[in-house]
Amino acid sequence: MADLIIKGARENNLKSIDVTIPSDMTTVVVGPSGSGKSSLVFDTIYAEGQRRYIESLSSYARQFLERIDKPDVESIENISPTVAVEQRNRIKGSRGTVATITEIYDYLKLLYSKIGVTYCPNCKTEVRRYTVEDVVSELLKSYQDKRIYILFRFSGSPQDLIMSGFVRVLVNGEMFDLSEGQIELPPEYYVVYDRFKVSESEMNRIWEAVERVTFLGKKECVIYSVDDNEYKTFIFDTICPTCRIKFDDLDPRLFSFDSPIGACPECKGFGNILRVDEKKLVPDPNKSLFAGAIEMFNKPSLRHIFYSMINFMRDKNVDVNKPFNKLTAKEKHYLY
């Protein structure tokens, strides 16, 4: 990018100065008070960058933005859209940051929610929500000319399957026919919906089988490769295929510290944690509660709270005459 060239800057107390600022470098503007630093940086460079950016927007978008006058300058070349972080604090809330003020944070949340990938924290497996199109594409790509079974998990009685028209089940890689008599089945087993050799000519059959199994298998489709003797599970929901843990869909609020959904459960999104500092609360841990170990309760205005605390601790069967450093963790929990 070319250098920023400013000619004839006369904003406020600037006396028609010419400045060239190198690109891709950090430039610091210094000088005594009243020398025109802010007039150059904010009232000239920042203002012109903002003005040109707004002018590049559509007339519909410009009607919602404040109009910025052209600064008093002969010419500014090679200027890009500008962002100003001024000294005065515009942050009105304790959660405000540079990213929230410049609205960059909103775009980051959208970006992460669109390109983010969920991984199970237990088994480190990618948690992916498949579609019927994904499964069909995977079958044509990885199982071309291989014999496969389209399966779904089932835990009901064999009679329910027979009444629904299903007679073949798969247990430990071995197929059984329910119509041939009583079979010892585990609590959960696979039902064979269809079996065929994967090829382009079977496209319609593959689509129909995967769509139907998605419904019968409660958003899950299992492929058994006869040639490879291996199973592959496709889940049509954000569920870990190994641990069976359900995850939320990626949402911009998950990446927002200002939302209960995405905020840290410890600090609630504020970035700091309030904890009791025993050294400040109890200057002399050899004192007992009744002798005034809690320093702030010794003030006359807080004596009524002191007696409430003593009565409460006695109700919890805590010895208020015991030195503070002898109290157990449970007794301190009552105190706090």
N, C-alpha and C positions, 0 to 999 in steps of 0.2 A: 504494500500500500504506500502511496506517495505521501510526502511530508505535508503537514497542515500549514498553509500559507495565509497569513492575515496581513492585509494592507489597509492603512488609514483608519485604525480603530480610534473612534472619538467618543465612545460611550462614557458618560459621567465625566471623570477627571482625566481621562486618557487624552493625550495631545497628539492625535493622528500618528500613532506608532505602527511600525511594521514588525511582524514577528513570524519566524518560521519554526515550527515545532516538529521535531523528528518523529516518524511513525515507529510503531513496535518498540517503544522505549517508555520508561517512566520519566515524566518531566515534572519537576517541582518548581512552582512559582513562589519566589520569596521577595521580601522587601519590607520597608517600614510601613507603619499604619498610614493609610491615605495615599499610598503610591499607585493604587489602581489594580491590585491583584484580583480582587473579586470582580471588578468591572471587566477585566479581561477574560477571566475564567468563566464566571457565571453569566454576567450580563451580555457578553459578546459571543464566546465560543459555545457555551451551553445553550443560550437562547437561540442562536442561529441553527444549531444542530436539531433542536426541537422543532423550530419553525419549518425547516425543510422536510423533516420527517412527517409532520402533520400535513404539509402541502401535498405529499405523495399519496396520502390516503384518499379514498373516494369522498365525494361530496356528502354522501349519506353519513359516513363516519365522522367527517369534520364538524358536522352540526352539533355533535355531542361533546366536542373538545373546546377548550378555551383558546381563543385566538391570540397568537403571540405576534407582537410587532417586530419588524425587522430592526436589529440593532444598528446603531450609528457607526457604520464601517463601510469603507469603499468596496472591499471584496474579501471573500473567504473561499479558498480553494481546497478541494480534497477533504471536506468535512463529512463525517459519518453521523448517524443518529447518536445522540448523547444521553448519558445518565448522570445525574448529579447527586452526590451524597454530601450534603452540606454540614457545617459544624453544628448548626442549631438542631436540636433534637425534635424531630417530627413524630417520634414514636409515642403514641398516646396510651398504649397498653403494654403490659409487662411481657407479652408474647411477641411484640413487634421486632422484626429484624430487617436488615438491608434487603433480603430476598422478598419479604412480604411487602415492603414499601414500593419496590420497583416492579412488583408483580411477577418476578421471575419464578417465584416459588409455585405459583399457580400452574405455570407451564411445566415445571419439573414434576409436579404431582401427576399431571396428565401423561407425561412421557413415561414415568415409571409404571403407571397403571397399564399402559399399552404394550410396553416392551418387556415388562418384568416377567420372570419365570419363578414359579413356586416350587420349592424343594421341601421334602419332609424332613423335619429336624431330627427325627429318630434314625431313619435308614438312609438319608441323603439322596433319596430317589426323586427324580423330577415328577411333579404332580401336574399332569396335563389333562385337559378336558378334550377328549376326542369327538369328532363328528363322524357321521356315516361316511362322508366323502374321504376323511382321513384314513379310516379303516380299509375302505375299498382300495385306495391308492397304495396303502402299505401291503395289502395282499397281492396286488398285481406286481408290485416292485420286488418284494422279498420272498414270495411263495409261488412264483411263476412255475407252472408245470409240476407243482407238488400236490400230493393228496392231503386234504385238510378236512377237519370236522368243525362245523360251526356249533358251538356249545353255549349253554347258559346254566348257571347254578340253580339248584332246586333242593328244597328241604322238606317238601310235603310227602304225601303217601303215593306209592306207585299207582294206585287206583285213580287218583286225580289226573295223573299223566295219561293213563290209558283212555280215560274219558275225554281228554283234550286231544287225543290223536297221536300222542308221542309214545313210542314203545322201546326206543333204543336209549340206553344210558351208558355212560363211560365211567368206570371205576378203576383207578390206578392204571390207566392206559389200556384197559381191557373192556370191550364192548359186550353188553348183555341185552337180550331181548326180553322185555317184560311179559310178552304174550306167551312165552314158553313155560311159565310157572313162577313159583315163589323164589325170590332172590334176596339174599341178605345184603342190605344196602346200608352204608354209613348215614349219619344224620344229615350230611350234605353231600350231594354228588352232582355230576354233570349230566345234562340231558342233551342228546344229539338232535339238533334241529335239521341239519342238512349235511351232506358230505359230497364232495366232488373234487375234481382236479382243477386247479386255478388256471384260467386262461382268459384271453380277451373275449372269446365266444360265450363265456359264462357270465358276462358282465351283469346282465339283468338279474340272473339268479343270485349272484353275490350281493347285489344291492338289496334285493328282497329279503334275503336271509339275514343280513346285518341289521336292517331296519326292524325286522320282526323280533330278532333276538334282543335288540336294545330295549324293547318293551317288556318281553318275557323275563329278561334277566335283570330287570330293575336298573336300567342305565349301565349295563355291563355286558360285554361280548367277549367270549373266550374262544380262541383259535387253537386247535390241536393239530400239529403237523405230524402226520403218520410217518413220513419219511425221516424226519429229524427226531421224532419222539419227544417233542417239547411243547409246552403250553405258552401262550402269550395272551395277556389280558388287556383289553381296551375298555377304559371306563369313560362314560359320557358325562362325568361330573368331576369336580375337583376333589377327588378322594385318592389317597395314597394307595396304589395297588398292592403294596406289601403290608403296611400297618393298618390299612382301612380307616385312617383318620380323615375326617372331613375338614376341608379348608374353605375359607371364604373366597369368593371371586375377587380378583384384583380390582380395587376401587381407589380413586384419588384420595378418599378420606383416610385410607390405610397409611398414606405417606404424609399425613398432616398432623403436626404436633398440636394443632389448634382444635382437633376433633377428638372426642372421646374414643373413637374407633382406632385412631392412629397414635394417640398420645402415649408416652411412656407411663406405665402403671405406677411407677415409683414417684416420679416428679410431676405427673399430670401435665407434662408439656412445658413446664416453666424452666427446666434446665437446672434446677437445684432442689435439694432435699432438706427439709427441716428436721433436725434431730436434737434430742436433749443433750446438752453438754454438761455432764455431771460435775466437772471441775468448776464451772461457773455457778451451777445451781447449788452445789454443796462445797464451800471453800474448805471446811474442816470435816472430813468424813469420819473422824473419831467421835463426833458429837452424835447424840441420838436425835430422833425426830422431835421428841418432847423437849429436848434441851436447845432446839433451834438449829438443827442441821441445815434446814432449808432457809437460806439467808433472807430471801425476799419476804418470807412470812413473818420475819421479826419486826417488820415495820408496823407502827400502830394502826395504819389504815387497813392492813391486811390481817389483823389478829383474828377477825371473825372467820376468815378462810383457814387460818391456822387451826382453830378449834374444830372446824368442820373436817379438816384433814385428819386430825387426831382421832376424832370419833369414828370416822370412816375406817381408819386402819385398825382400830380396836374391834370394830364389827367384823373385820376380816381375820381376827385372831392374830394380829401382828403385834409383837412386843415393841411399843413406841419408845421404850427406854434402852433398847439395844442400839449400839453404835451403828451409824449408817453403813459403814464398810462391812458389817456383819449381816446385812439384809440379803436374803436370797433373791434370785432373779424374779421369782414369782411375787415376792413382797414388793420389790421395786416396781413391778408392773402395776400392782395395785396403787402405788403411790403416784405414778405418772398418770 
